[in-house]
Amino acid sequence: MSKLKLDLHDIYNKGWKIDQALEDVINEAVERRIDIVEIIPGKGSGQLKKKVIRFLDQKHIKKKYHRVDKDSKNFGRLFVRFKH
């Protein structure tokens, strides 16, 4: 199983960079037929995680992946799963 990881800790306060990083990792997963993208918004206030979920809910992004799972053991982590 192939996996990509995106840690948003370094750019948590740069909105446009976050969107670009998310878009890049989703597109890379589609192109390379990756099964899972692990996104780490971190715990914090939960605002960054909400932003990530809003990004993933956009229609043009949503059609690229199969589903999103929240990590039950780690609140600061999401998994985006793909079906190829």
Phi and psi restraints in degrees (range 20) as a CNS / XPLOR table:
assign (resid 1 and name C) (resid 2 and name N)
       (resid 2 and name CA) (resid 2 and name C) 1.0 -98.2 20.0 2
assign (resid 2 and name N) (resid 2 and name CA)
       (resid 2 and name C) (resid 3 and name N) 1.0 147.8 20.0 2
assign (resid 2 and name C) (resid 3 and name N)
       (resid 3 and name CA) (resid 3 and name C) 1.0 -146.6 20.0 2
assign (resid 3 and name N) (resid 3 and name CA)
       (resid 3 and name C) (resid 4 and name N) 1.0 142.4 20.0 2
assign (resid 3 and name C) (resid 4 and name N)
       (resid 4 and name CA) (resid 4 and name C) 1.0 -115.7 20.0 2
assign (resid 4 and name N) (resid 4 and name CA)
       (resid 4 and name C) (resid 5 and name N) 1.0 155.5 20.0 2
assign (resid 4 and name C) (resid 5 and name N)
       (resid 5 and name CA) (resid 5 and name C) 1.0 -130.8 20.0 2
assign (resid 5 and name N) (resid 5 and name CA)
       (resid 5 and name C) (resid 6 and name N) 1.0 134.9 20.0 2
assign (resid 5 and name C) (resid 6 and name N)
       (resid 6 and name CA) (resid 6 and name C) 1.0 -127.6 20.0 2
assign (resid 6 and name N) (resid 6 and name CA)
       (resid 6 and name C) (resid 7 and name N) 1.0 113.0 20.0 2
assign (resid 6 and name C) (resid 7 and name N)
       (resid 7 and name CA) (resid 7 and name C) 1.0 -101.4 20.0 2
assign (resid 7 and name N) (resid 7 and name CA)
       (resid 7 and name C) (resid 8 and name N) 1.0 119.3 20.0 2
assign (resid 7 and name C) (resid 8 and name N)
       (resid 8 and name CA) (resid 8 and name C) 1.0 -93.6 20.0 2
assign (resid 8 and name N) (resid 8 and name CA)
       (resid 8 and name C) (resid 9 and name N) 1.0 6.9 20.0 2
assign (resid 8 and name C) (resid 9 and name N)
       (resid 9 and name CA) (resid 9 and name C) 1.0 -56.1 20.0 2
assign (resid 9 and name N) (resid 9 and name CA)
       (resid 9 and name C) (resid 10 and name N) 1.0 -40.3 20.0 2
assign (resid 9 and name C) (resid 10 and name N)
       (resid 10 and name CA) (resid 10 and name C) 1.0 -72.8 20.0 2
assign (resid 10 and name N) (resid 10 and name CA)
       (resid 10 and name C) (resid 11 and name N) 1.0 -22.9 20.0 2
assign (resid 10 and name C) (resid 11 and name N)
       (resid 11 and name CA) (resid 11 and name C) 1.0 -122.6 20.0 2
assign (resid 11 and name N) (resid 11 and name CA)
       (resid 11 and name C) (resid 12 and name N) 1.0 21.6 20.0 2
assign (resid 11 and name C) (resid 12 and name N)
       (resid 12 and name CA) (resid 12 and name C) 1.0 -55.3 20.0 2
assign (resid 12 and name N) (resid 12 and name CA)
       (resid 12 and name C) (resid 13 and name N) 1.0 -25.4 20.0 2
assign (resid 12 and name C) (resid 13 and name N)
       (resid 13 and name CA) (resid 13 and name C) 1.0 -107.1 20.0 2
assign (resid 13 and name N) (resid 13 and name CA)
       (resid 13 and name C) (resid 14 and name N) 1.0 15.2 20.0 2
assign (resid 13 and name C) (resid 14 and name N)
       (resid 14 and name CA) (resid 14 and name C) 1.0 -120.3 20.0 2
assign (resid 14 and name N) (resid 14 and name CA)
       (resid 14 and name C) (resid 15 and name N) 1.0 87.3 20.0 2
assign (resid 14 and name C) (resid 15 and name N)
       (resid 15 and name CA) (resid 15 and name C) 1.0 -48.1 20.0 2
assign (resid 15 and name N) (resid 15 and name CA)
       (resid 15 and name C) (resid 16 and name N) 1.0 -51.2 20.0 2
assign (resid 15 and name C) (resid 16 and name N)
       (resid 16 and name CA) (resid 16 and name C) 1.0 -66.8 20.0 2
assign (resid 16 and name N) (resid 16 and name CA)
       (resid 16 and name C) (resid 17 and name N) 1.0 -32.4 20.0 2
assign (resid 16 and name C) (resid 17 and name N)
       (resid 17 and name CA) (resid 17 and name C) 1.0 -69.1 20.0 2
assign (resid 17 and name N) (resid 17 and name CA)
       (resid 17 and name C) (resid 18 and name N) 1.0 -35.4 20.0 2
assign (resid 17 and name C) (resid 18 and name N)
       (resid 18 and name CA) (resid 18 and name C) 1.0 -63.2 20.0 2
assign (resid 18 and name N) (resid 18 and name CA)
       (resid 18 and name C) (resid 19 and name N) 1.0 -50.1 20.0 2
assign (resid 18 and name C) (resid 19 and name N)
       (resid 19 and name CA) (resid 19 and name C) 1.0 -57.9 20.0 2
assign (resid 19 and name N) (resid 19 and name CA)
       (resid 19 and name C) (resid 20 and name N) 1.0 -43.2 20.0 2
assign (resid 19 and name C) (resid 20 and name N)
       (resid 20 and name CA) (resid 20 and name C) 1.0 -65.1 20.0 2
assign (resid 20 and name N) (resid 20 and name CA)
       (resid 20 and name C) (resid 21 and name N) 1.0 -43.8 20.0 2
assign (resid 20 and name C) (resid 21 and name N)
       (resid 21 and name CA) (resid 21 and name C) 1.0 -63.4 20.0 2
assign (resid 21 and name N) (resid 21 and name CA)
       (resid 21 and name C) (resid 22 and name N) 1.0 -40.8 20.0 2
assign (resid 21 and name C) (resid 22 and name N)
       (resid 22 and name CA) (resid 22 and name C) 1.0 -65.0 20.0 2
assign (resid 22 and name N) (resid 22 and name CA)
       (resid 22 and name C) (resid 23 and name N) 1.0 -47.0 20.0 2
assign (resid 22 and name C) (resid 23 and name N)
       (resid 23 and name CA) (resid 23 and name C) 1.0 -60.6 20.0 2
assign (resid 23 and name N) (resid 23 and name CA)
       (resid 23 and name C) (resid 24 and name N) 1.0 -43.5 20.0 2
assign (resid 23 and name C) (resid 24 and name N)
       (resid 24 and name CA) (resid 24 and name C) 1.0 -61.8 20.0 2
assign (resid 24 and name N) (resid 24 and name CA)
       (resid 24 and name C) (resid 25 and name N) 1.0 -45.0 20.0 2
assign (resid 24 and name C) (resid 25 and name N)
       (resid 25 and name CA) (resid 25 and name C) 1.0 -70.9 20.0 2
assign (resid 25 and name N) (resid 25 and name CA)
       (resid 25 and name C) (resid 26 and name N) 1.0 -35.2 20.0 2
assign (resid 25 and name C) (resid 26 and name N)
       (resid 26 and name CA) (resid 26 and name C) 1.0 -65.8 20.0 2
assign (resid 26 and name N) (resid 26 and name CA)
       (resid 26 and name C) (resid 27 and name N) 1.0 -46.2 20.0 2
assign (resid 26 and name C) (resid 27 and name N)
       (resid 27 and name CA) (resid 27 and name C) 1.0 -63.7 20.0 2
assign (resid 27 and name N) (resid 27 and name CA)
       (resid 27 and name C) (resid 28 and name N) 1.0 -39.6 20.0 2
assign (resid 27 and name C) (resid 28 and name N)
       (resid 28 and name CA) (resid 28 and name C) 1.0 -63.6 20.0 2
assign (resid 28 and name N) (resid 28 and name CA)
       (resid 28 and name C) (resid 29 and name N) 1.0 -41.3 20.0 2
assign (resid 28 and name C) (resid 29 and name N)
       (resid 29 and name CA) (resid 29 and name C) 1.0 -61.6 20.0 2
assign (resid 29 and name N) (resid 29 and name CA)
       (resid 29 and name C) (resid 30 and name N) 1.0 -41.5 20.0 2
assign (resid 29 and name C) (resid 30 and name N)
       (resid 30 and name CA) (resid 30 and name C) 1.0 -65.6 20.0 2
assign (resid 30 and name N) (resid 30 and name CA)
       (resid 30 and name C) (resid 31 and name N) 1.0 -48.8 20.0 2
assign (resid 30 and name C) (resid 31 and name N)
       (resid 31 and name CA) (resid 31 and name C) 1.0 -62.8 20.0 2
assign (resid 31 and name N) (resid 31 and name CA)
       (resid 31 and name C) (resid 32 and name N) 1.0 -40.2 20.0 2
assign (resid 31 and name C) (resid 32 and name N)
       (resid 32 and name CA) (resid 32 and name C) 1.0 -94.6 20.0 2
assign (resid 32 and name N) (resid 32 and name CA)
       (resid 32 and name C) (resid 33 and name N) 1.0 3.7 20.0 2
assign (resid 32 and name C) (resid 33 and name N)
       (resid 33 and name CA) (resid 33 and name C) 1.0 57.3 20.0 2
assign (resid 33 and name N) (resid 33 and name CA)
       (resid 33 and name C) (resid 34 and name N) 1.0 47.3 20.0 2
assign (resid 33 and name C) (resid 34 and name N)
       (resid 34 and name CA) (resid 34 and name C) 1.0 -80.3 20.0 2
assign (resid 34 and name N) (resid 34 and name CA)
       (resid 34 and name C) (resid 35 and name N) 1.0 143.5 20.0 2
assign (resid 34 and name C) (resid 35 and name N)
       (resid 35 and name CA) (resid 35 and name C) 1.0 -82.4 20.0 2
assign (resid 35 and name N) (resid 35 and name CA)
       (resid 35 and name C) (resid 36 and name N) 1.0 -39.9 20.0 2
assign (resid 35 and name C) (resid 36 and name N)
       (resid 36 and name CA) (resid 36 and name C) 1.0 -137.4 20.0 2
assign (resid 36 and name N) (resid 36 and name CA)
       (resid 36 and name C) (resid 37 and name N) 1.0 138.4 20.0 2
assign (resid 36 and name C) (resid 37 and name N)
       (resid 37 and name CA) (resid 37 and name C) 1.0 -115.3 20.0 2
assign (resid 37 and name N) (resid 37 and name CA)
       (resid 37 and name C) (resid 38 and name N) 1.0 123.1 20.0 2
assign (resid 37 and name C) (resid 38 and name N)
       (resid 38 and name CA) (resid 38 and name C) 1.0 -95.0 20.0 2
assign (resid 38 and name N) (resid 38 and name CA)
       (resid 38 and name C) (resid 39 and name N) 1.0 122.4 20.0 2
assign (resid 38 and name C) (resid 39 and name N)
       (resid 39 and name CA) (resid 39 and name C) 1.0 -113.1 20.0 2
assign (resid 39 and name N) (resid 39 and name CA)
       (resid 39 and name C) (resid 40 and name N) 1.0 128.4 20.0 2
assign (resid 39 and name C) (resid 40 and name N)
       (resid 40 and name CA) (resid 40 and name C) 1.0 -115.4 20.0 2
assign (resid 40 and name N) (resid 40 and name CA)
       (resid 40 and name C) (resid 41 and name N) 1.0 93.8 20.0 2
assign (resid 40 and name C) (resid 41 and name N)
       (resid 41 and name CA) (resid 41 and name C) 1.0 -80.8 20.0 2
assign (resid 41 and name N) (resid 41 and name CA)
       (resid 41 and name C) (resid 42 and name N) 1.0 -13.7 20.0 2
assign (resid 41 and name C) (resid 42 and name N)
       (resid 42 and name CA) (resid 42 and name C) 1.0 83.6 20.0 2
assign (resid 42 and name N) (resid 42 and name CA)
       (resid 42 and name C) (resid 43 and name N) 1.0 173.4 20.0 2
assign (resid 42 and name C) (resid 43 and name N)
       (resid 43 and name CA) (resid 43 and name C) 1.0 -84.1 20.0 2
assign (resid 43 and name N) (resid 43 and name CA)
       (resid 43 and name C) (resid 44 and name N) 1.0 -68.8 20.0 2
assign (resid 43 and name C) (resid 44 and name N)
       (resid 44 and name CA) (resid 44 and name C) 1.0 43.0 20.0 2
assign (resid 44 and name N) (resid 44 and name CA)
       (resid 44 and name C) (resid 45 and name N) 1.0 -141.7 20.0 2
assign (resid 44 and name C) (resid 45 and name N)
       (resid 45 and name CA) (resid 45 and name C) 1.0 -85.0 20.0 2
assign (resid 45 and name N) (resid 45 and name CA)
       (resid 45 and name C) (resid 46 and name N) 1.0 -10.9 20.0 2
assign (resid 45 and name C) (resid 46 and name N)
       (resid 46 and name CA) (resid 46 and name C) 1.0 93.2 20.0 2
assign (resid 46 and name N) (resid 46 and name CA)
       (resid 46 and name C) (resid 47 and name N) 1.0 -6.0 20.0 2
assign (resid 46 and name C) (resid 47 and name N)
       (resid 47 and name CA) (resid 47 and name C) 1.0 -66.6 20.0 2
assign (resid 47 and name N) (resid 47 and name CA)
       (resid 47 and name C) (resid 48 and name N) 1.0 -41.1 20.0 2
assign (resid 47 and name C) (resid 48 and name N)
       (resid 48 and name CA) (resid 48 and name C) 1.0 -66.4 20.0 2
assign (resid 48 and name N) (resid 48 and name CA)
       (resid 48 and name C) (resid 49 and name N) 1.0 -39.9 20.0 2
assign (resid 48 and name C) (resid 49 and name N)
       (resid 49 and name CA) (resid 49 and name C) 1.0 -62.3 20.0 2
assign (resid 49 and name N) (resid 49 and name CA)
       (resid 49 and name C) (resid 50 and name N) 1.0 -41.4 20.0 2
assign (resid 49 and name C) (resid 50 and name N)
       (resid 50 and name CA) (resid 50 and name C) 1.0 -62.4 20.0 2
assign (resid 50 and name N) (resid 50 and name CA)
       (resid 50 and name C) (resid 51 and name N) 1.0 -40.7 20.0 2
assign (resid 50 and name C) (resid 51 and name N)
       (resid 51 and name CA) (resid 51 and name C) 1.0 -62.5 20.0 2
assign (resid 51 and name N) (resid 51 and name CA)
       (resid 51 and name C) (resid 52 and name N) 1.0 -42.8 20.0 2
assign (resid 51 and name C) (resid 52 and name N)
       (resid 52 and name CA) (resid 52 and name C) 1.0 -61.7 20.0 2
assign (resid 52 and name N) (resid 52 and name CA)
       (resid 52 and name C) (resid 53 and name N) 1.0 -45.1 20.0 2
assign (resid 52 and name C) (resid 53 and name N)
       (resid 53 and name CA) (resid 53 and name C) 1.0 -64.2 20.0 2
assign (resid 53 and name N) (resid 53 and name CA)
       (resid 53 and name C) (resid 54 and name N) 1.0 -41.3 20.0 2
assign (resid 53 and name C) (resid 54 and name N)
       (resid 54 and name CA) (resid 54 and name C) 1.0 -61.4 20.0 2
assign (resid 54 and name N) (resid 54 and name CA)
       (resid 54 and name C) (resid 55 and name N) 1.0 -41.4 20.0 2
assign (resid 54 and name C) (resid 55 and name N)
       (resid 55 and name CA) (resid 55 and name C) 1.0 -60.3 20.0 2
assign (resid 55 and name N) (resid 55 and name CA)
       (resid 55 and name C) (resid 56 and name N) 1.0 -47.6 20.0 2
assign (resid 55 and name C) (resid 56 and name N)
       (resid 56 and name CA) (resid 56 and name C) 1.0 -66.6 20.0 2
assign (resid 56 and name N) (resid 56 and name CA)
       (resid 56 and name C) (resid 57 and name N) 1.0 -23.9 20.0 2
assign (resid 56 and name C) (resid 57 and name N)
       (resid 57 and name CA) (resid 57 and name C) 1.0 -80.5 20.0 2
assign (resid 57 and name N) (resid 57 and name CA)
       (resid 57 and name C) (resid 58 and name N) 1.0 -8.7 20.0 2
assign (resid 57 and name C) (resid 58 and name N)
       (resid 58 and name CA) (resid 58 and name C) 1.0 -63.8 20.0 2
assign (resid 58 and name N) (resid 58 and name CA)
       (resid 58 and name C) (resid 59 and name N) 1.0 137.8 20.0 2
assign (resid 58 and name C) (resid 59 and name N)
       (resid 59 and name CA) (resid 59 and name C) 1.0 -54.0 20.0 2
assign (resid 59 and name N) (resid 59 and name CA)
       (resid 59 and name C) (resid 60 and name N) 1.0 -45.8 20.0 2
assign (resid 59 and name C) (resid 60 and name N)
       (resid 60 and name CA) (resid 60 and name C) 1.0 -69.9 20.0 2
assign (resid 60 and name N) (resid 60 and name CA)
       (resid 60 and name C) (resid 61 and name N) 1.0 -21.0 20.0 2
assign (resid 60 and name C) (resid 61 and name N)
       (resid 61 and name CA) (resid 61 and name C) 1.0 -88.3 20.0 2
assign (resid 61 and name N) (resid 61 and name CA)
       (resid 61 and name C) (resid 62 and name N) 1.0 -42.5 20.0 2
assign (resid 61 and name C) (resid 62 and name N)
       (resid 62 and name CA) (resid 62 and name C) 1.0 -57.8 20.0 2
assign (resid 62 and name N) (resid 62 and name CA)
       (resid 62 and name C) (resid 63 and name N) 1.0 -33.0 20.0 2
assign (resid 62 and name C) (resid 63 and name N)
       (resid 63 and name CA) (resid 63 and name C) 1.0 -73.6 20.0 2
assign (resid 63 and name N) (resid 63 and name CA)
       (resid 63 and name C) (resid 64 and name N) 1.0 -9.2 20.0 2
assign (resid 63 and name C) (resid 64 and name N)
       (resid 64 and name CA) (resid 64 and name C) 1.0 -87.4 20.0 2
assign (resid 64 and name N) (resid 64 and name CA)
       (resid 64 and name C) (resid 65 and name N) 1.0 -20.1 20.0 2
assign (resid 64 and name C) (resid 65 and name N)
       (resid 65 and name CA) (resid 65 and name C) 1.0 -125.3 20.0 2
assign (resid 65 and name N) (resid 65 and name CA)
       (resid 65 and name C) (resid 66 and name N) 1.0 168.9 20.0 2
assign (resid 65 and name C) (resid 66 and name N)
       (resid 66 and name CA) (resid 66 and name C) 1.0 -88.5 20.0 2
assign (resid 66 and name N) (resid 66 and name CA)
       (resid 66 and name C) (resid 67 and name N) 1.0 -53.9 20.0 2
assign (resid 66 and name C) (resid 67 and name N)
       (resid 67 and name CA) (resid 67 and name C) 1.0 -161.5 20.0 2
assign (resid 67 and name N) (resid 67 and name CA)
       (resid 67 and name C) (resid 68 and name N) 1.0 166.0 20.0 2
assign (resid 67 and name C) (resid 68 and name N)
       (resid 68 and name CA) (resid 68 and name C) 1.0 -117.6 20.0 2
assign (resid 68 and name N) (resid 68 and name CA)
       (resid 68 and name C) (resid 69 and name N) 1.0 131.5 20.0 2
assign (resid 68 and name C) (resid 69 and name N)
       (resid 69 and name CA) (resid 69 and name C) 1.0 -115.1 20.0 2
assign (resid 69 and name N) (resid 69 and name CA)
       (resid 69 and name C) (resid 70 and name N) 1.0 139.3 20.0 2
assign (resid 69 and name C) (resid 70 and name N)
       (resid 70 and name CA) (resid 70 and name C) 1.0 -91.5 20.0 2
assign (resid 70 and name N) (resid 70 and name CA)
       (resid 70 and name C) (resid 71 and name N) 1.0 142.0 20.0 2
assign (resid 70 and name C) (resid 71 and name N)
       (resid 71 and name CA) (resid 71 and name C) 1.0 -75.8 20.0 2
assign (resid 71 and name N) (resid 71 and name CA)
       (resid 71 and name C) (resid 72 and name N) 1.0 118.3 20.0 2
assign (resid 71 and name C) (resid 72 and name N)
       (resid 72 and name CA) (resid 72 and name C) 1.0 -70.0 20.0 2
assign (resid 72 and name N) (resid 72 and name CA)
       (resid 72 and name C) (resid 73 and name N) 1.0 -23.1 20.0 2
assign (resid 72 and name C) (resid 73 and name N)
       (resid 73 and name CA) (resid 73 and name C) 1.0 -94.8 20.0 2
assign (resid 73 and name N) (resid 73 and name CA)
       (resid 73 and name C) (resid 74 and name N) 1.0 -20.7 20.0 2
assign (resid 73 and name C) (resid 74 and name N)
       (resid 74 and name CA) (resid 74 and name C) 1.0 -134.5 20.0 2
assign (resid 74 and name N) (resid 74 and name CA)
       (resid 74 and name C) (resid 75 and name N) 1.0 102.8 20.0 2
assign (resid 74 and name C) (resid 75 and name N)
       (resid 75 and name CA) (resid 75 and name C) 1.0 -57.3 20.0 2
assign (resid 75 and name N) (resid 75 and name CA)
       (resid 75 and name C) (resid 76 and name N) 1.0 -27.7 20.0 2
assign (resid 75 and name C) (resid 76 and name N)
       (resid 76 and name CA) (resid 76 and name C) 1.0 -90.4 20.0 2
assign (resid 76 and name N) (resid 76 and name CA)
       (resid 76 and name C) (resid 77 and name N) 1.0 28.6 20.0 2
assign (resid 76 and name C) (resid 77 and name N)
       (resid 77 and name CA) (resid 77 and name C) 1.0 -145.9 20.0 2
assign (resid 77 and name N) (resid 77 and name CA)
       (resid 77 and name C) (resid 78 and name N) 1.0 139.9 20.0 2
assign (resid 77 and name C) (resid 78 and name N)
       (resid 78 and name CA) (resid 78 and name C) 1.0 -127.8 20.0 2
assign (resid 78 and name N) (resid 78 and name CA)
       (resid 78 and name C) (resid 79 and name N) 1.0 150.6 20.0 2
assign (resid 78 and name C) (resid 79 and name N)
       (resid 79 and name CA) (resid 79 and name C) 1.0 -120.1 20.0 2
assign (resid 79 and name N) (resid 79 and name CA)
       (resid 79 and name C) (resid 80 and name N) 1.0 126.1 20.0 2
assign (resid 79 and name C) (resid 80 and name N)
       (resid 80 and name CA) (resid 80 and name C) 1.0 -102.6 20.0 2
assign (resid 80 and name N) (resid 80 and name CA)
       (resid 80 and name C) (resid 81 and name N) 1.0 121.8 20.0 2
assign (resid 80 and name C) (resid 81 and name N)
       (resid 81 and name CA) (resid 81 and name C) 1.0 -106.1 20.0 2
assign (resid 81 and name N) (resid 81 and name CA)
       (resid 81 and name C) (resid 82 and name N) 1.0 140.4 20.0 2
assign (resid 81 and name C) (resid 82 and name N)
       (resid 82 and name CA) (resid 82 and name C) 1.0 -118.0 20.0 2
assign (resid 82 and name N) (resid 82 and name CA)
       (resid 82 and name C) (resid 83 and name N) 1.0 148.4 20.0 2
assign (resid 82 and name C) (resid 83 and name N)
       (resid 83 and name CA) (resid 83 and name C) 1.0 -119.0 20.0 2
assign (resid 83 and name N) (resid 83 and name CA)
       (resid 83 and name C) (resid 84 and name N) 1.0 125.1 20.0 2
